[in-house]
Amino acid sequence: MRKRFKKLGAVCMTAAMCVGLLAGCGGSSDSSDGGKKTVSIWFPAYAGTDAEVSDQEFWEEQLAPLEKEENCEFDVQILPWSNYEEKYLSGVTSGNGQDIGYMSMEMMGDYISKDLLADMDSYFDDAEKDNYIYYDYGTINGKQYALPFIVGNARVLVGNKAIMQQAGITQMPTTWDEFISACQAIQDNCEGVKPFDMALGGAWGNVDENFLPFFWSAGGELVDEDGNVTIDTEEGREAMQFLYDLRFKYNFIDEAATSNDDARPDFEAGKTGFMVLATSNCLNLEGVDWDWTTALAGPDGQAKTFFAADSLVLFDKCEDKELAMKAIKLLSSADVMSAFHQQITEQPPITKDEEYTGDERFKELYTVENDNFKTITPFNSAVSLLTKVNENLQSMMMGEMEPDEVLKNAQDYYNENLAAE
């Protein structure tokens, strides 16, 4: 899991660790002062250190009316990003976990496989489901295990407009072939400029920029219709070959990318033509005039890109699910989320009745073009597999692996070590 907007270190949930999940957790508790029910809620930290309102203060203020109405208590805990996954695992294993939690899609599969999450679908009527823009992204194996809550940070292709102009490029490329032509124009006309740059030296989360948009645009899927993890496919190999060619056939990617964990400094310094970046990070670019496009259409003509759909989940051990769902509906309502997006972090709306207040350059992306979005379908040990893919991709770009070995090796590793966890 990561804050998409601030990365977490990878945590491999080994089989031995996951056994502890089967112990389950205690339910919502009745406190000693008049039998008030207590529902525990775990959130990550979004507010910066200089924010006027802390995460704790914000969520407690939003929940206060429901506490009064239901004569209950909501025990809100804010977990640091640095050990978010470890805290979850420890809490669930020890029985001191939460009733309502915040999870990324990557970490969710391990909890679903252990039957620790509840299906929330029956708690929403048709009008409510229709109002949630990304409701269907939370449907996993036919059950509504998640309610997308903090969404956005779609990965987009960003171009340095000054370099594009110097190279004679009049518009952002939209297909793999157009991208190769644009990079070739930069290579031919802009001395000392890298046509394309990647942060290949970073943690597993960099697959969101470096692999998944190309993999999905080639028609690849992480999980097939039967729920099997299937990354070593023709489409996957085609995407990996494309990335390999960018590095070794065309020399568009500099060798330094293999140890680079952030491609932005060179882009800002006018040393890079194109890069893939999360939309929130685009807004932090300094000293450079940039343009963007959603994604590059692959051989099948589709342009798909990664976006985050971090979600609220209801743990099955929760003793008062009706009360917990009232809290989930309140927290995800237009009024609360609008305040959250204005006071804590700027992200796009999750419901149709919330007004878009983000950067105008991305309004159409999040209100019209979101059919191009894909998020990771939860599966067991997702973080571990994506870590392996990231390691192999880096090895390939260093010349240590062939394109057809990258995903086969990762698939074999998953089948032999992770699939049964």
ZAGUZA-357068 format. One record per residue: x, y, z of N, C-alpha, C in turn. Coordinates in steps of 0.2 Angstrom, whole numbers, padded with zeros to 4 digits, always signed. Atoms other than C-alpha are relative to their C-alpha. Layout:
XYZXYZXYZ/...
//
This chain:
+0004-0006+0000+0000+0000+0000+0004+0006+0000/-0004-0006-0001+0006+0017-0002-0005+0006-0001/+0004-0006+0000-0001+0034-0002+0000+0003-0007/+0000-0001+0007+0000+0035-0021+0004+0007-0001/-0002-0007-0001+0005+0053-0017+0006+0000+0004/-0006+0000-0004+0019+0047-0005+0001-0008+0001/-0001+0007+0000+0026+0030-0007+0002-0004+0006/-0002+0004-0006+0027+0016+0006+0005-0005-0002/-0005+0006+0002+0041+0003+0006-0004-0006-0001/+0004+0006+0002+0036-0014+0000+0001-0004+0006/+0000+0005-0006+0031-0027+0013-0003-0006-0003/+0001+0007+0003+0031-0045+0008-0004-0004+0005/+0004+0004-0005+0017-0054+0017+0001-0008-0001/-0002+0007+0000+0025-0071+0019-0006-0005+0002/+0006+0005-0002+0014-0087+0021+0000+0000+0008/+0000+0001-0008+0020-0088+0040-0004+0006+0003/+0003-0006-0003+0014-0070+0043-0007+0000-0001/+0007+0000+0002-0002-0072+0034-0004-0005+0004/+0004+0005-0004-0007-0088+0045-0003+0004+0006/+0003-0003-0005-0009-0076+0059-0006+0004-0001/+0006-0003+0002-0023-0067+0050-0006-0004+0001/+0006+0004-0002-0034-0082+0053-0002+0001+0007/+0003+0000-0007-0035-0078+0071-0005+0005+0001/+0006-0004+0000-0047-0064+0067+0001+0006+0005/+0000-0005-0005-0051-0049+0078-0006+0000+0004/+0006-0001-0004-0062-0044+0092-0004+0005-0004/+0005-0005+0003-0078-0034+0087+0000+0007+0003/+0001-0006-0002-0084-0017+0090-0002-0001+0008/+0000+0002-0007-0084-0015+0109-0006+0005+0003/+0005-0004-0004-0097-0008+0122+0005+0003+0005/-0004-0004-0005-0088+0005+0133-0004-0001+0007/+0003+0001-0007-0091+0005+0152-0005+0006+0002/+0004-0005-0002-0100+0022+0152-0007+0000-0004/+0007+0000+0003-0118+0018+0148+0000-0005-0006/+0000+0005+0006-0114+0004+0135+0000+0003-0007/-0001-0003+0007-0109+0016+0121+0004-0005-0004/-0004+0004+0005-0104+0006+0106+0006+0004-0003/-0006-0003+0003-0087+0010+0099+0002-0004-0006/-0002+0002+0007-0082+0008+0081+0007+0003-0001/-0007-0003+0001-0063+0009+0077+0001+0001-0007/-0002-0002+0007-0057+0017+0061+0007+0002+0000/-0007-0001+0002-0040+0017+0054+0001+0004-0006/-0001-0004+0006-0034+0031+0042+0008+0001+0000/-0007-0002+0001-0017+0035+0035+0001+0008+0001/+0000-0007-0001-0010+0053+0038+0001+0003-0007/+0000-0004+0007-0013+0065+0023+0002+0007+0002/-0001-0007-0002-0012+0082+0032+0008+0001+0001/-0007-0002-0001+0005+0090+0031+0001+0003+0007/-0001-0003-0007+0014+0096+0047-0002+0007+0001/+0002-0007-0001+0010+0114+0043-0007+0001-0001/+0007+0000+0001-0008+0110+0040-0004+0003+0006/+0004-0004-0005-0021+0121+0050-0004-0005+0004/+0004+0005-0003-0031+0105+0054+0003-0007-0001/-0003+0007+0000-0024+0088+0058-0005-0005-0003/+0005+0005+0002-0031+0072+0051-0004-0002+0006/+0004+0002-0005-0037+0067+0068-0005+0005+0002/+0005-0005-0001-0046+0083+0071-0005+0000-0005/+0005+0000+0005-0054+0083+0054-0005-0006+0000/+0005+0006+0000-0061+0065+0055-0004+0000+0006/+0004+0000-0006-0067+0067+0073-0005+0005-0001/+0005-0005+0001-0076+0083+0068-0005-0002-0004/+0005+0002+0004-0084+0075+0054-0005-0005+0003/+0004+0006-0003-0090+0060+0064-0004+0002+0006/+0003-0002-0006-0096+0070+0079-0008+0000+0000/+0007+0000+0000-0114+0073+0073-0003-0007+0000/+0002+0007+0000-0116+0054+0070+0001-0003+0007/-0001+0002-0007-0109+0050+0087-0005+0002+0004/+0006-0003-0004-0122+0061+0095-0006-0003-0002/+0006+0003+0003-0136+0054+0084-0001-0007+0003/+0000+0007-0002-0131+0036+0088+0002-0002+0007/-0002+0001-0006-0125+0038+0105+0006-0005+0001/-0005+0004+0000-0109+0030+0101+0007+0003-0001/-0007-0003+0001-0090+0033+0099+0004-0003-0006/-0004+0002+0006-0079+0032+0084+0008+0001+0002/-0007+0000-0002-0061+0028+0089+0004+0001-0006/-0004-0001+0006-0051+0036+0075+0008+0000+0002/-0008+0001-0001-0032+0031+0074+0003+0002-0007/-0004-0002+0006-0020+0039+0061+0006-0003+0000/-0006+0004+0000-0007+0028+0056+0006+0003-0005/-0005-0003+0004+0010+0034+0049+0001-0004-0007/-0001+0004+0006+0014+0029+0031+0006-0004+0000/-0007+0003+0000+0031+0023+0035-0001-0008+0002/+0001+0007-0002+0024+0007+0043-0008-0002+0000/+0007+0001+0001+0006+0007+0037-0002-0008+0000/+0002+0007+0001+0005-0011+0031+0002-0005+0006/-0002+0004-0006+0015-0018+0046-0005+0001+0006/+0005-0001-0006+0003-0010+0058-0007-0003-0001/+0006+0003+0001-0012-0017+0049+0001-0008+0002/-0001+0007-0001-0005-0035+0049+0001-0001+0008/-0001+0001-0008+0000-0033+0068-0007+0001+0003/+0006-0001-0004-0017-0026+0073-0005-0006-0002/+0005+0006+0001-0027-0040+0064+0002-0006+0003/-0002+0007-0003-0016-0054+0070-0001+0000+0007/+0000+0000-0007-0016-0048+0088-0008+0001+0002/+0007-0001-0002-0035-0045+0088-0002+0007+0002/+0001-0007-0002-0033-0026+0091-0001+0004-0006/+0001-0004+0006-0037-0021+0073-0006+0004+0000/+0005-0005+0001-0050-0009+0066-0007-0004-0002/+0006+0002+0003-0068-0011+0061-0001+0003-0007/+0000-0003+0006-0067+0001+0047+0008+0002-0002/-0007-0002+0002-0050+0003+0037+0000+0003-0006/-0002-0003+0006-0042+0012+0023+0006-0005-0003/-0005+0005+0003-0033+0000+0011+0001+0002-0008/-0001+0000+0007-0025+0001-0006-0002-0007-0003/+0002+0006+0003-0030-0012-0019+0006-0005+0000/-0006+0005+0000-0012-0020-0018-0001-0004+0006/+0000+0004-0006-0014-0025+0000-0006-0004+0002/+0006+0003-0002-0032-0030+0000-0001-0007-0002/+0001+0007+0001-0031-0047-0008+0002-0005+0005/-0002+0004-0006-0022-0054+0007-0006-0001+0005/+0006+0000-0005-0037-0050+0018-0006-0003-0003/+0006+0003+0003-0050-0055+0006+0001-0008+0000/-0001+0007+0000-0042-0072+0004-0001-0004+0007/+0001+0003-0007-0043-0075+0023-0007+0002+0002/+0007-0001-0002-0062-0070+0023+0000+0005+0006/+0000-0004-0005-0058-0055+0034-0004+0007-0002/+0004-0006+0002-0068-0041+0024-0007-0002-0001/+0007+0001+0001-0086-0040+0023-0003+0003-0007/+0003-0002+0006-0097-0038+0007-0005+0006+0002/+0003-0006-0001-0104-0020+0008-0006+0001-0004/+0005-0002+0005-0116-0021-0007-0007+0001+0003/+0007-0001-0002-0132-0024+0002-0002+0006+0004/+0001-0006-0004-0130-0008+0013-0001+0006-0005/+0001-0006+0005-0131+0003-0003-0006-0001-0004/+0005+0001+0005-0147+0006-0013+0002+0002-0007/-0002-0001+0007-0147+0008-0032+0002+0007-0001/-0001-0007+0001-0147+0027-0031+0007+0002+0003/-0006-0001-0003-0132+0027-0019+0006-0003-0004/-0005+0003+0004-0122+0015-0030+0001+0004-0006/-0001-0004+0006-0125+0026-0045+0003+0006+0001/-0003-0007-0002-0119+0042-0036+0007-0001+0001/-0007+0001-0001-0102+0034-0032+0003-0001-0007/-0003+0000+0007-0092+0037-0048+0004-0007-0001/-0004+0006+0001-0080+0022-0045-0002-0006+0004/+0002+0006-0004-0091+0010-0035+0002-0006-0003/-0002+0007+0003-0088-0004-0048+0007-0002+0001/-0007+0002-0002-0069-0003-0044+0001-0004+0006/+0000+0004-0006-0073-0010-0027-0003-0007+0000/+0003+0006+0001-0082-0025-0034+0006-0005-0001/-0005+0005+0001-0070-0040-0032-0003-0007+0001/+0003+0007-0001-0074-0058-0035-0008+0000+0001/+0007-0001+0000-0092-0052-0037-0003+0002+0007/+0002-0003-0007-0093-0044-0019+0003+0007+0000/-0002-0007-0001-0092-0026-0014+0005+0000+0006/-0005+0000-0005-0076-0028-0003+0002+0007+0002/-0003-0006-0001-0071-0010-0005-0004+0006-0003/+0003-0006+0003-0078+0008-0008+0006+0005-0001/-0005-0005+0001-0066+0019-0017-0001+0006+0003/+0000-0005-0005-0062+0033-0006+0004+0006-0002/-0005-0005+0003-0046+0043-0011+0002-0003-0006/-0002+0003+0006-0044+0041-0029+0004+0006-0004/-0003-0005+0004-0034+0050-0043+0007-0002-0001/-0007+0001+0001-0016+0052-0046+0001-0005-0006/-0001+0004+0007-0018+0044-0064+0007+0002-0002/-0007-0001+0003-0001+0042-0072-0002+0002-0008/+0001-0003+0007+0000+0053-0088+0007+0001-0003/-0006-0002+0003+0013+0056-0101+0001+0007+0000/-0001-0007+0000+0021+0073-0099+0005+0002-0004/-0005-0003+0005+0031+0083-0112+0002+0007+0002/-0003-0006-0001+0043+0097-0110-0002+0004-0007/+0003-0004+0006+0034+0110-0122+0006+0003-0004/-0006-0003+0004+0051+0119-0126+0004-0004-0004/-0004+0005+0004+0060+0104-0131-0005-0003-0006/+0004+0002+0006+0045+0098-0141+0000+0005-0006/-0001-0005+0005+0045+0114-0150+0006+0000-0004/-0006+0001+0004+0063+0113-0154+0001-0006-0004/+0000+0006+0005+0061+0096-0161-0005+0000-0005/+0005+0000+0006+0046+0101-0172-0006-0004+0002/+0006+0004-0002+0033+0091-0162-0005+0005+0002/+0005-0005-0001+0017+0100-0163-0006-0002+0005/+0005+0003-0004+0006+0089-0152+0003-0006+0004/-0002+0006-0004+0008+0076-0138-0001-0006-0004/+0001+0007+0003+0010+0058-0145-0006-0003+0004/+0006+0004-0003-0005+0047-0142+0000-0008-0001/-0001+0007+0001+0001+0030-0148+0007-0002+0001/-0007+0003-0001+0017+0019-0146+0004+0003-0006/-0004-0002+0006+0022+0023-0164+0001+0008-0001/-0001-0007-0001+0019+0042-0162+0005+0002+0005/-0005-0001-0005+0029+0041-0147+0007-0001-0002/-0007+0002+0002+0044+0033-0155+0002+0006-0005/-0002-0005+0005+0043+0046-0169+0002+0007+0004/-0001-0006-0004+0042+0060-0156+0007+0000+0003/-0006+0001-0003+0057+0053-0147+0006+0001-0005/-0005+0000+0005+0067+0051-0163+0001+0007-0002/-0001-0008+0002+0064+0070-0167+0004+0003+0005/-0004-0003-0005+0071+0075-0150+0007-0002+0000/-0007+0002+0000+0086+0064-0152+0004+0003-0006/-0003-0003+0006+0089+0071-0169+0001+0008+0000/+0000-0007+0000+0086+0089-0165+0002+0004+0006/-0001-0003-0006+0090+0092-0147+0006-0003+0004/-0006+0003-0003+0108+0089-0142+0000+0000+0008/-0001+0001-0007+0111+0083-0124-0007-0001+0004/+0007+0001-0003+0092+0080-0121-0002-0008-0001/+0002+0006+0000+0086+0063-0116-0007+0000-0003/+0007+0000+0002+0070+0059-0126-0005-0002+0005/+0005+0003-0005+0062+0049-0112+0004-0002+0006/-0003+0002-0006+0066+0046-0094-0004-0004+0004/+0004+0004-0005+0061+0033-0081+0003+0000+0006/-0003+0001-0006+0064+0031-0063+0000-0007+0002/+0000+0007-0001+0069+0013-0063+0004-0002+0006/-0003+0002-0006+0079+0014-0047-0004+0000+0006/+0004+0000-0006+0065+0016-0035-0003-0006+0002/+0003+0006-0003+0054+0005-0025-0005-0003-0005/+0005+0004+0005+0040-0007-0032-0005+0004-0002/+0005-0004+0002+0028+0007-0033+0001+0003-0007/-0002-0003+0007+0037+0013-0049-0003-0004-0005/+0003+0003+0006+0028+0000-0059-0006+0003-0002/+0006-0004+0002+0013+0011-0059+0002+0005-0005/-0002-0005+0005+0023+0023-0070+0004-0004-0006/-0005+0003+0004+0036+0011-0078-0003-0006-0004/+0002+0006+0003+0026-0004-0082-0008-0001-0002/+0007+0002+0000+0007-0005-0079-0003+0004-0006/+0003-0003+0006+0002+0009-0092+0001-0003-0007/-0001+0003+0006+0011+0000-0106-0003-0007+0000/+0003+0006-0001+0006-0017-0100-0008+0000-0002/+0008+0000+0002-0013-0013-0100-0001+0003-0007/+0002-0002+0007-0012-0003-0116+0002-0005-0005/-0001+0005+0004-0005-0018-0124-0005-0006+0000/+0006+0004-0001-0021-0027-0118+0002-0005+0005/-0002+0005-0006-0012-0036-0103-0005+0001+0006/+0003-0001-0006-0021-0040-0087+0004-0004+0005/-0003+0004-0006-0014-0045-0070-0004-0006+0002/+0004+0005-0003-0028-0056-0066-0005-0002-0006/+0004+0001+0005-0038-0066-0079-0008-0001+0003/+0007+0001-0002-0057-0070-0079-0002-0005+0005/+0001+0005-0005-0055-0085-0068+0003+0002+0007/-0004-0002-0006-0045-0075-0055+0007-0002+0001/-0007+0002-0001-0028-0082-0059+0004+0006-0002/-0005-0005+0002-0013-0071-0060+0004-0002-0006/-0003+0002+0007-0007-0071-0078+0003+0006-0003/-0003-0006+0003+0006-0058-0082+0005-0002-0005/-0004+0002+0005+0017-0069-0093-0004-0002-0006/+0004+0001+0005+0006-0067-0108+0003+0003-0007/-0003-0003+0006+0009-0062-0126-0001+0008+0000/+0001-0008-0001+0002-0044-0122+0006+0002+0005/-0005-0002-0005+0014-0043-0107+0007+0000-0003/-0007+0001+0003+0029-0049-0117+0001+0006-0006/+0000-0005+0005+0024-0036-0131+0002+0007+0004/-0001-0006-0003+0024-0022-0118+0008+0000+0002/-0007+0001-0002+0041-0028-0111+0005+0001-0005/-0005+0000+0006+0049-0029-0128+0000+0008-0002/+0000-0007+0001+0043-0011-0131+0004+0004+0004/-0004-0004-0004+0051-0004-0116+0008-0002-0001/-0007+0002+0002+0067-0014-0120+0003+0003-0006/-0002-0003+0006+0067-0007-0137+0002+0008+0001/-0001-0007-0002+0066+0011-0130+0007+0001+0003/-0007+0000-0004+0082+0007-0120+0005-0002-0005/-0005+0003+0004+0092-0003-0132+0000+0000-0008/+0000-0001+0008+0086-0002-0150+0000+0007-0002/+0001-0007+0002+0082+0017-0150+0005+0004+0004/-0004-0004-0004+0093+0023-0136-0003+0006+0003/+0004-0005-0002+0079+0034-0130+0001+0001+0008/-0001+0000-0007+0082+0030-0112+0007+0000+0002/-0007-0001-0003+0098+0035-0103+0002-0006+0005/-0002+0005-0004+0108+0021-0094-0001+0002+0008/+0000-0002-0007+0107+0032-0078-0007-0001+0003/+0007+0002-0003+0088+0028-0077+0000-0006+0004/+0000+0007-0004+0092+0011-0069+0002+0002+0007/-0001-0002-0007+0098+0020-0054-0003+0006+0003/+0003-0007-0001+0087+0035-0054-0007-0002+0004/+0007+0001-0004+0072+0035-0041-0004+0006-0001/+0004-0006+0001+0065+0052-0047+0002+0003-0007/-0002-0003+0006+0065+0058-0065-0002+0007-0001/+0002-0007+0000+0058+0075-0061+0006+0005-0001/-0005-0005+0000+0074+0085-0058+0003+0001-0007/-0003-0001+0007+0081+0082-0076-0005+0003-0004/+0005-0003+0004+0064+0086-0083-0001+0007+0001/+0000-0007-0002+0063+0102-0074+0006+0004-0003/-0006-0003+0002+0081+0106-0079+0000+0001-0008/-0001+0000+0007+0077+0104-0098+0004-0005-0003/-0005+0006+0003+0087+0088-0100-0004-0006-0002/+0004+0005+0002+0072+0077-0104-0006+0002-0003/+0006-0002+0004+0058+0077-0117-0006-0002+0003/+0006+0003-0002+0045+0065-0110+0002-0004+0006/-0001+0004-0005+0042+0056-0094-0008-0002+0002/+0006+0002-0003+0027+0047-0085+0000+0002+0007/+0000-0003-0007+0021+0056-0069-0007-0001+0002/+0007+0000-0003+0006+0055-0057-0002+0008-0001/+0002-0006+0002-0005+0070-0060+0001+0005+0006/-0002-0004-0006-0002+0077-0042+0007+0003-0001/-0007-0002+0000+0016+0077-0045+0002+0005-0006/-0001-0005+0006+0014+0086-0062-0001+0007+0003/+0002-0007-0002+0007+0101-0052+0006+0003+0004/-0005-0002-0004+0023+0101-0042+0006+0002-0004/-0005-0002+0004+0034+0104-0057+0002+0007+0000/-0002-0007+0000+0044+0120-0057+0005+0001-0005/-0004-0003+0005+0053+0130-0070+0000-0003-0007/+0001+0003+0007+0046+0120-0085-0007+0001-0002/+0007-0001+0003+0031+0123-0096-0001-0007-0003/+0001+0007+0002+0023+0106-0099-0007-0001-0003/+0007+0002+0003+0009+0097-0109+0000-0007+0002/+0001+0007-0002+0002+0080-0106-0005-0003-0004/+0006+0004+0003-0009+0066-0113-0001-0006+0005/+0002+0005-0005-0018+0052-0104+0005-0006+0000/-0005+0006+0001-0008+0037-0110+0001-0001-0007/-0001+0001+0006-0001+0030-0125-0004-0007-0002/+0004+0006+0002-0012+0018-0135+0005-0005-0003/-0004+0006+0002-0004+0001-0138-0002-0003-0006/+0001+0003+0006-0005-0011-0152-0008-0001-0001/+0008+0002+0001-0024-0015-0149-0004+0007+0000/+0004-0006+0001-0028+0004-0150-0003+0003+0006/+0003-0002-0006-0033+0006-0132+0006+0004+0004/-0005-0004-0005-0024+0019-0120-0003-0001+0007/+0002+0001-0007-0025+0013-0102+0005+0002+0004/-0006-0002-0005-0016+0020-0087-0003-0001+0007/+0001+0001-0007-0015+0017-0069-0003+0006+0004/+0002-0005-0005-0025+0027-0056-0001-0003+0007/+0001+0002-0007-0026+0025-0037-0007+0000+0002/+0006+0000-0002-0042+0019-0030+0000-0003+0008/+0000+0002-0007-0038+0018-0011-0007+0000+0003/+0007+0001-0002-0054+0012-0002-0001-0001+0007/+0002+0002-0007-0063+0010+0014-0003-0007+0000/+0002+0006+0000-0066-0007+0019-0003-0002+0007/+0003+0002-0006-0077-0015+0032+0002-0007+0002/-0002+0006-0003-0070-0029+0043-0005-0004+0002/+0006+0004-0002-0081-0044+0045-0001-0001+0007/+0001+0001-0007-0077-0045+0063-0004+0005+0004/+0003-0006-0003-0086-0028+0066-0007-0003+0003/+0006+0002-0003-0101-0032+0078-0006+0004-0002/+0006-0005+0002-0112-0017+0072+0002+0002-0006/-0002-0002+0007-0110-0017+0054-0005+0006-0003/+0005-0005+0002-0126-0006+0052+0003+0007+0002/-0003-0007-0003-0117+0008+0063+0006+0001-0004/-0006-0002+0003-0101+0006+0054-0001+0002-0007/+0002-0003+0006-0109+0008+0037-0003+0007+0000/+0003-0007+0000-0118+0024+0042+0006+0004+0001/-0006-0004+0000-0100+0030+0046+0003+0000-0007/-0003+0001+0007-0094+0024+0029-0003+0005-0005/+0004-0004+0005-0108+0033+0020+0001+0007+0002/-0001-0007-0002-0105+0049+0030+0007+0002-0002/-0007-0002+0002-0086+0049+0027+0001+0001-0007/+0000+0000+0007-0089+0046+0009-0005+0005-0004/+0006-0004+0002-0103+0059+0007+0004+0006-0003/-0002-0006+0003-0101+0075-0004+0003+0005+0004/-0002-0006-0004-0100+0087+0010+0006-0002+0004/-0006+0001-0004-0087+0078+0020+0006-0001-0005/-0006+0000+0004-0076+0074+0005+0002+0006-0003/-0002-0006+0003-0077+0091-0002+0004+0004+0005/-0004-0003-0005-0071+0098+0015+0007-0003+0000/-0007+0003+0000-0057+0085+0015+0004+0002-0006/-0004-0002+0006-0052+0089-0003+0003+0007+0000/-0002-0007-0001-0051+0108+0002+0005+0001+0005/-0004-0001-0006-0043+0106+0019+0006-0004+0001/-0005+0005-0001-0032+0091+0018+0004-0002-0006/-0003+0002+0006-0028+0085+0001-0004+0001-0006/+0004-0002+0006-0033+0090-0017+0000-0007-0004/+0001+0006+0004-0040+0074-0025-0007+0001-0004/+0007-0001+0004-0055+0072-0038-0006-0003+0004/+0006+0002-0003-0073+0069-0032-0001-0008-0001/+0002+0007+0000-0079+0051-0028-0007-0001-0001/+0007+0001+0001-0097+0055-0030-0002+0006-0005/+0002-0005+0005-0107+0064-0044-0003+0006+0003/+0002-0006-0003-0114+0076-0032+0005+0005+0004/-0006-0005-0002-0097+0084-0027+0002+0003-0006/-0003-0004+0005-0091+0098-0037+0008-0001-0001/-0007+0000+0001-0074+0096-0045+0004+0006+0001/-0003-0006-0002-0062+0108-0037+0008+0000-0001/-0007+0001+0001-0045+0102-0043+0002+0004-0006/-0003-0004+0005-0033+0109-0056-0004-0001-0006/+0004+0000+0006-0043+0113-0072+0003-0004-0005/-0003+0004+0006-0030+0105-0083-0002-0007+0000/+0002+0007-0001-0036+0088-0076-0007-0001+0001/+0007+0001-0001-0054+0091-0075-0003-0005-0004/+0003+0004+0005-0059+0083-0091+0003-0007+0001/-0003+0007-0001-0047+0068-0087-0004-0004+0006/+0003+0003-0006-0056+0065-0070-0008+0000-0001/+0007+0000+0000-0074+0069-0076-0003-0003-0007/+0002+0002+0006-0074+0063-0094+0004-0006-0002/-0005+0005+0003-0059+0052-0098+0001-0006+0005/-0002+0005-0005-0060+0041-0083-0001-0008-0002/+0000+0007+0003-0064+0026-0094+0007-0003-0002/-0007+0002+0002-0046+0025-0098+0004-0002+0006/-0003+0001-0006-0042+0022-0080+0000-0008+0002/+0000+0006-0003-0037+0005-0072+0003+0000+0006/-0003+0001-0006-0033+0000-0055+0002-0007+0001/-0002+0007-0001-0025-0016-0048-0005-0004+0003/+0005+0005-0003-0037-0030-0046+0003-0004+0006/-0003+0003-0006-0034-0036-0028+0002-0008-0001/-0002+0007+0000-0025-0053-0028+0005-0002+0006/-0004+0002-0005-0015-0063-0015+0007+0002-0001/-0007-0002+0001+0003-0056-0012+0001+0004-0006/-0001-0005+0006+0001-0042-0025+0006+0004+0001/-0006-0004-0001+0015-0032-0017+0006-0004-0002/-0006+0004+0002+0027-0046-0018+0001-0001-0007/+0000+0001+0007+0023-0050-0036+0003+0007-0003/-0002-0006+0003+0025-0032-0041+0007+0002+0002/-0007-0001-0002+0041-0030-0031+0005-0004-0005/-0004+0005+0005+0048-0045-0042+0000+0003-0007/+0000-0003+0007+0042-0037-0058+0004+0006-0001/-0004-0006+0000+0050-0020-0053+0008-0002+0000/-0007+0002+0000+0067-0029-0049+0002-0003-0007/-0002+0003+0007+0066-0039-0066+0000+0005-0005/+0000-0005+0005+0062-0024-0076+0006+0004+0001/-0007-0003-0001+0077-0015-0068+0006-0004-0003/-0005+0005+0002+0088-0030-0072+0000+0000-0008/+0000+0000+0007+0082-0030-0090+0003+0007-0003/-0003-0007+0002+0086-0011-0092+0007+0001+0001/-0007+0000-0001+0103-0015-0086+0003-0005-0004/-0002+0005+0004+0105-0028-0099+0002-0007+0003/-0001+0006-0003+0105-0042-0087-0006-0006-0001/+0006+0004+0002+0088-0050-0093-0002+0001-0007/+0003-0001+0007+0080-0053-0110-0008+0002+0002/+0007-0002-0001+0062-0046-0112-0004-0006+0001/+0005+0006-0001+0054-0063-0113+0001-0004+0007/-0001+0003-0007+0062-0068-0096-0003+0004+0005/+0002-0005-0005+0056-0053-0086-0007-0003+0003/+0006+0001-0003+0038-0058-0084-0001-0008+0002/+0000+0007-0002+0041-0077-0085+0003-0002+0007/-0004+0001-0006+0053-0076-0071-0005+0002+0006/+0005-0002-0005+0040-0066-0061-0006-0005+0001/+0006+0005+0000+0026-0078-0065+0002-0006+0004/-0002+0006-0003+0036-0093-0060+0001+0001+0008/-0001-0001-0007+0041-0085-0044-0006+0001+0004/+0007+0000-0003+0023-0081-0040-0003-0007+0001/+0003+0006+0000+0017-0098-0044+0003-0005+0005/-0004+0005-0004+0031-0107-0034+0000+0003+0008/-0001-0003-0006+0031-0095-0019-0006+0004+0003/+0005-0005-0003+0016-0084-0017-0007-0002-0001/+0007+0001+0002+0000-0091-0026-0004-0003+0006/+0003+0003-0005-0004-0102-0011-0001+0003+0006/+0000-0003-0007-0002-0090+0003-0007+0003+0002/
//
